[in-house]
Amino acid sequence: MRRLSRADCERLDSTDPLGAFRNRFELPDGIVYLDGNSLGALPAGTRRRLDELVREQWGKDLIRSWNCHDWIGMPRRIGAKIARLIGAGDDEVIATDSTSVNLFKLLAGALHMRPKRKVIVSERGNFPTNLYIVQGLIRLLGQGHELRLVEADELPCALDTGVAVLLLTQVDYRSGRLHDLAAMTRQAHAKGILTLWDLSHSAGAMPIELNAAGADMAVGCGYKYLNGGPGAPAYLFVARRHQGDVQPAIAGWMGHAAPFEFAPDYRPAPGIERHLAGTPPVLGLAALEVGVDLLLEADLHLVREKSRRLGDLCLRLVEQECTAFGFERACPHDSAQRGSQVAFRHPRGYAIIQALIAKGIIGDFRAPDILRFGFAPLYLRYVDVWDAVAALHRVMHNKAWDRPELEHKTTVT
């Protein structure tokens, strides 16, 4: 196979139909950012939007802005926009709370819909907070529920008529392995099992068709590929056919049918809005909306195509430039089975990532030994991947990772 050069990557960038989007983000000079699957970059429009909201709406119109600037409608409006990114109806998604809180709410509602079934099935390698939420809810309910954890290839055999909910993350946060959402949903439904999907590592990086797949419920975060900023509000999806049956586990005033009646007894709103709880976080929602609007301008099929090509390029370049350094591929080789990231194992993975970051190449580390590189196609270039792998080669060749201070783990890895 012919060796790739930096010029090859520059040629790919010159014909990239998504190339113009890079200028819509604020990216620091001298940085190659390969961590958009953990925190998306800052859209250029976010600073302007927040400045206008703070100065004009909050600063001048004060509390009147709930009405005159429709702050109160932000969760529903932004949820409807996110719905277009995940193949859902406008009335099936609401932007609210965090992914963990939304998962708690929907899982509790799903178990209520299957009262005679006591098993929740999930993948052993699922994102830990998802498993913690299940464990905590089981303790809280005290009704004999069980969390059944299996490996990904064992999932079909774990689905039986005792299972209430199949809880899966579409893209594995470590390996990037991509579940077939439609196929797994069909298999679950064949046994009368509800599906609850976490889209945090997939939404915004690929087309998702929840309704076409018949999915029941889903959650996702706003701060990765949606570029909503650190701690951005999350969102949840409930298929229209289930909305009357999913009872809110957190019955907050914003989920009341008439919040400003201030009635002493809870009466759930009739649709997706019943899953609101407290007062909407206006600043966070405004930042999220900028990121979502930017994605809505892009063709998600082109986004997915570029994502796959970026990942393939990275794998090929690491094989070309770094075979002597002991890296083990930890992600699927086939891009059709991979989300928008690649991963490698190395016993000194943490120190290597820290050495790369010191050189301006920002990836991240996941315990125990995973180096993870995410590809946000709207702002990442092919030449960035070349530069990242070239830096990785230099770090390994010069043993720049072999310094004691690089082994000291920071609070956030």
Secondary structure as GFF3:
##gff-version 3
##sequence-region A 1 413
A	DSSP	alpha_helix	6	14	.	.	.	ID=ss1
A	DSSP	three_ten_helix	19	24	.	.	.	ID=ss2
A	DSSP	beta_strand	25	26	.	.	.	ID=ss3
A	DSSP	beta_strand	32	33	.	.	.	ID=ss4
A	DSSP	beta_strand	42	43	.	.	.	ID=ss5
A	DSSP	alpha_helix	44	52	.	.	.	ID=ss6
A	DSSP	pi_helix	53	61	.	.	.	ID=ss7
A	DSSP	three_ten_helix	62	64	.	.	.	ID=ss8
A	DSSP	alpha_helix	65	68	.	.	.	ID=ss9
A	DSSP	three_ten_helix	71	73	.	.	.	ID=ss10
A	DSSP	alpha_helix	74	86	.	.	.	ID=ss11
A	DSSP	three_ten_helix	90	92	.	.	.	ID=ss12
A	DSSP	beta_strand	93	95	.	.	.	ID=ss13
A	DSSP	alpha_helix	99	113	.	.	.	ID=ss14
A	DSSP	beta_strand	119	123	.	.	.	ID=ss15
A	DSSP	alpha_helix	128	141	.	.	.	ID=ss16
A	DSSP	beta_strand	146	150	.	.	.	ID=ss17
A	DSSP	three_ten_helix	152	154	.	.	.	ID=ss18
A	DSSP	alpha_helix	155	158	.	.	.	ID=ss19
A	DSSP	beta_strand	163	169	.	.	.	ID=ss20
A	DSSP	alpha_helix	181	189	.	.	.	ID=ss21
A	DSSP	beta_strand	194	198	.	.	.	ID=ss22
A	DSSP	alpha_helix	210	213	.	.	.	ID=ss23
A	DSSP	beta_strand	217	220	.	.	.	ID=ss24
A	DSSP	beta_strand	235	238	.	.	.	ID=ss25
A	DSSP	three_ten_helix	240	242	.	.	.	ID=ss26
A	DSSP	three_ten_helix	253	255	.	.	.	ID=ss27
A	DSSP	three_ten_helix	259	261	.	.	.	ID=ss28
A	DSSP	three_ten_helix	272	275	.	.	.	ID=ss29
A	DSSP	alpha_helix	282	296	.	.	.	ID=ss30
A	DSSP	alpha_helix	300	321	.	.	.	ID=ss31
A	DSSP	three_ten_helix	323	325	.	.	.	ID=ss32
A	DSSP	beta_strand	328	329	.	.	.	ID=ss33
A	DSSP	three_ten_helix	335	337	.	.	.	ID=ss34
A	DSSP	beta_strand	341	345	.	.	.	ID=ss35
A	DSSP	alpha_helix	349	358	.	.	.	ID=ss36
A	DSSP	beta_strand	361	362	.	.	.	ID=ss37
A	DSSP	beta_strand	364	366	.	.	.	ID=ss38
A	DSSP	beta_strand	370	374	.	.	.	ID=ss39
A	DSSP	alpha_helix	382	397	.	.	.	ID=ss40
A	DSSP	three_ten_helix	404	407	.	.	.	ID=ss41
###
